[in-house]
Amino acid sequence: MFVQTNTIQALKGYFKSRLNSQFSESELNLMLKEAIIQRLNITRTEYLLCDDKLLSESDLLFFRSIVKRLLNNEPFQYIIGTTEFFGLELITDARALIPRPETEELVKWVTDEYDVSDSIQIADICTGSGCIALAMKSHFKNASILATDFSQDALNLADTNAKALNLEIELVNSDAISNDSLDSIQENSFDCWVSNPPYIPYSDQLEMAANVLEFEPHMALFVENTDPLIFYRKISENALVYLKPGGAMFFEIHERFAEETICIMKELGFVNIQLRKDLQGKDRMLKGQKP
C-alpha cells in the first residue's frame, strides 16, 4: 500500500509529498479537490468534510495514476478530461489547447461590449475546443455563432462540447490563412469576429513548460519565426470583408508583438483600435473596428 490508510486525508498527504517539488500548494489543493470531487461524485461542500472518508482500492489506484501522469508532465486538465471556462464545464483533451484564463478575459471584453439580448452574429476564428464560441452562445442567447478551425479533430471536440452543453453553434472547417476558406458565408454580415490564433514563434519553445510542449497540439500554438503575425494579417483582411460596417475584430495576442499587430490593423484600415492588458499586466488583447 502506498498510503498508510485508505482515507482521503492520507491520500492528500501522498499526493502532496510526491508532487510538492513540481507544483505550488495552491495548485496541488485545486487539483486534489477537482480530482476527488469528480472521482467520488461529491459536492464541493461534501469535499470540505471528507478527510475521514474511506477509499476503495480502485480509487487509490486511480489517484496514484494521476500522480504518475502529473510527474510525466501531462496537463491535469487532460488527465481529468474537463476544465471550467467562463462558467462552462468543457471536455478537454489533446485535440485542442487547454482554455486559458486570459482567453476568458477576452470573452469578458466582448460580452461587455454588447447587450445580452442582442441578436448579433459572431465568428470565432481558430476555435479549438470551442471555448470562445460556446461562452459567447451561453451569454448571448439570441446570437448566431460561427466557429471555424483548420483541425477537424478540434472541430469534433468543439461539436462534442456544444452537444454536451446544449448550445447551438455552426462549425466550419476552414484554414484561417487561406484566401478562399470562407467563400460560403455572406460578406458584410457579422457584428463581431473574435480570434485566439496560433501566435508563438518556434524560437520561444525553450521558454515553455514541458507540459505544454509535450502534450498540447503544436498546430494551435506555433508560427514560423519568419512571419509570426501571419494569422493576424490574414484574419484581419478577412474580417474587413465579412464584418458589417462598424463591426469589431477582437484578438488575443502575443505580449511581445502588440505594436506590430496594431500596425497591421491600422494599415489595413481598422479604426478605434484599443489595446488591453491581462490580469498579469501583459499586453494581451486588441480590438479594432471596421470603418
Secondary structure, DSSP 8 states (H G I E B T S, - for coil): --SSSSBHHHHHHHHHHHHTTTS-HHHHHHHHHHHHHHHHT--HHHHTT-TT-B--HHHHHHHHHHHHHHHTT--HHHHHSEEEETTEEEE--TTS----HHHHHHHHHHHHHS-TT---EEEEES-TTTHHHHHHHHH-TT-EEEEEES-HHHHHHHHHHHHHHT---EEEE--TT-SSTTTTS-TT-EEEEEE----EEGGGGGGS-HHHHHHS-GGGTEE-TT-TTHHHHHHHHHHHHHEEEEEEEEEE--GGGHHHHHHHHHHHT-EEEEEEE-TTS-EEEEEEE--
